[in-house]
Amino acid sequence: MKVRILYHDHCFDGAASAAFFSRFLKQTSHPDADYLYTGMAHTADQLFAESMFDGDLNAIVDFKYSPNPKLTWWFDHHQSAFLTPEDADHYQAGKNSLHFFDPGYRSCTKFIRDIARDRFGYTDTTLDDLVKWADIIDGAQYASAHEAVELSAPATKLVLVIEAVKGSEMVQNIIRAMQTMTLDEIVALPEVAAAFAPLYERHLRSLDIIREQASTSDGVIFFDLVGKDLEGYNKFVPYYLFPDSTYTVSVSESTFRTKVSVGSSPWAKEVNHNLATICERYGGGGHPRVGAISFPVGAVDAARKAASEIVEELSS
């Protein structure tokens, strides 16, 4: 039997969700199945190809809904969980007992843990630390910007590797390791340690680049990373560098998209905008406190225009 799990790629919560769900299935119903993983990314033309659902059992965790009839399980916690209104209608009309959605959860891993416990009577205390850190990381519940940026805890080191490593192979190896190993043990794996070292140097360099590129006005930090050879960055760096700011808007490029990132400081006293709703106007989405918009590769002018409009809105 083949189990195909589509998960949010290069995301700690996405990896942890895939790991917890895999462990749940292995221990409750499919111990001998072949578990295969597909990393999903938010792109300008987000479509689920028919070929993605090639398992005897297919699941999506921590990613958008698909109306494909071959989808067996679905878990998501993002406000922007549906690509189209028709998809939302399909979910509501279907009432599938294995499709679960709750945007009230900070992390999908904890959501899956609670569904497994409350609906199926499954618990596994060996994964408690994984669930705890997924909730801290995806819910931006760090004690301080220093904890999030200085990467002293094993989980924060793992975040750097998962978010910044090229390709999906190592992320999927980490998903498999998360099912049986502690976070300390995973960070100490030779391949993970080898990947961490250059990524950490790049992380340190990103602090200097963002400091140089950033401008702040009325509590909003803006920076443009196009052409700076910096694909992705720790989203808490802006608040580490500018602790009195509330919002961040940035433009960046990667091999598969041009991206506008919009965030809010977890330590801000007051946040008055729903960032997912703002991003949805441009075809993006996310959570109330953090969102993003994906544009096609090379669509820098369109991304900069959207970013400028969002900066103006947040500043007001």
Secondary structure, 3 states (H helix, E strand, C coil): CEEEEEEECCCHHHHHHHHHHHHHHHHHCCCCCEEEEEEECCCCCCCCCHHHCCCCEEEEECCCCCCCCCCCEEEECCCCCCCCHHHHHHHHHHCCCCEEECCCCCCHHHHHHHHHHHHHCCCCHHHHHHHHHHHHHHCCCCCCHHHHHHCCCHHHHHHHHHHHCCCCHHHHHHHHHHCCCCHHHHHHCHHHHHHHHHHHHHHHHHHHHHHHHCEEECCEEEEECCCCCCCCCCCCHHHHHCCCCCEEEEEEECCCCEEEEEEECCCCCCCCCCHHHHHHCCCCEEECCEEEEEECCCCHHHHHHHHHHHHHHHHC
